[in-house]
Amino acid sequence: MREWIDLRSDTVTQPNHEMRKAMELAPVGDDVFGEDPSVNRLQERVAELLGKEAALFMPSGTMCNQVAINSHTQPGDEILCDANCHILNYEAGGPARLSGVQVFPLQGEKGIIHADQVEQSIRSKNPHFPRTRLVEIENTHNRGGGKLFPLNEIVKISKVVKKHQLALHLDGARLWNAHIASGVGLNEYARHCDSVSVCLSKGLGAPVGSVLAGDLEFIDRALFVRKVFGGGMRQAGILAAAGLYALDHNIQRLAEDHEHAKQLACLLSERGAKVDLDSCETNIVIASLNDLPIDAQQFTERLKEKRVLVLPVTKQSVRFVTHLDITDEKLKAAKKALAECLDF
């Protein structure tokens, strides 16, 4: 029986033999005591890559983002972010539940907000208003179809943030993809932000883990908040070793995923689905089926019959995400299945 081809997300990647071996042999200690050498090495490595003073290993990107929000804000504060961002749509109401802050969504374009929007949305000092404390951006943008956040706009937003003495957090779950697709250095993206989260378990293929980076004072606060949120781990070096392997072997190869996504986007467009080819910059493709005699759920079921998994995101749109487990052979099979399912 043919293997499943899973295009639902880059979170479905499986650790390969070499990564598993690195995990098996990882030196470990008690990370809550700060004594796990593999975790310490990973944190130092990510901090260096991002040009930050320190970093903190956590189980998930959601925890990284929520710890960052709590570390930057006080209850009753307000966060400015894009209306389609991850912290608002996919983190279970975490800002309100965990930090007592509200989110003010800005209408971006494929997830990209602009400095003038930020400036206009910052609350004036008035006892009736919440205090604007944090601006959050996402690069690449998940619901924006893997859209790159332009560096020049990050710089402009950073200047507005500094002018008003706010903080800027970058949800960089797929910052590795942004780096490879744009050629912009990881540290160049990060240096304009007060904190950055990066994920190891998406395109880089580790089974678990994300890292939050910032200056020493911020990470000291974040360490306390991580403990409060239940994120203190013990012999976590087994997991950190997978992250270290991923950093050594799986960043540059992300270009293959981007090329595979472009091929899928072109095929979908040729077969009548609406895809913004100019915005297909990394490993995510969102296709609209509005002009086709099929809805997203029906299309998903057709593909599932051919052992291809995709994710319906609205009644008429479907998301495809390429990753390291989508080989050239699997891509070819997926394209064949797509062509058959779109043959009306």
Secondary structure, DSSP 8 states (H G I E B T S, - for coil): ----EE-S-GGG----HHHHHHHHT-----GGGT--HHHHHHHHHHHHHHT-SEEEEES-HHHHHHHHHHHH--TTEEEEEETT-HHHHSSTTHHHHHH--EEEEE--BTTB--HHHHHHHS--S-TTS-EEEEEEEESSBTTTTSB---HHHHHHHHHHHHHTT-EEEEEETTHHHHHHHH---HHHHHTTSSEEEEESSSTT--SS-EEEEE-HHHHHHHHHHHHHTT---SSTHHHHHHHHHHHHHSSTTHHHHHHHHHHHHHHHHHTT-B--GGG--SSEEEEE-TTSSS-HHHHHHHHHHTTEE-EEEETTEEEEE--TT--HHHHHHHHHHHHHHT--
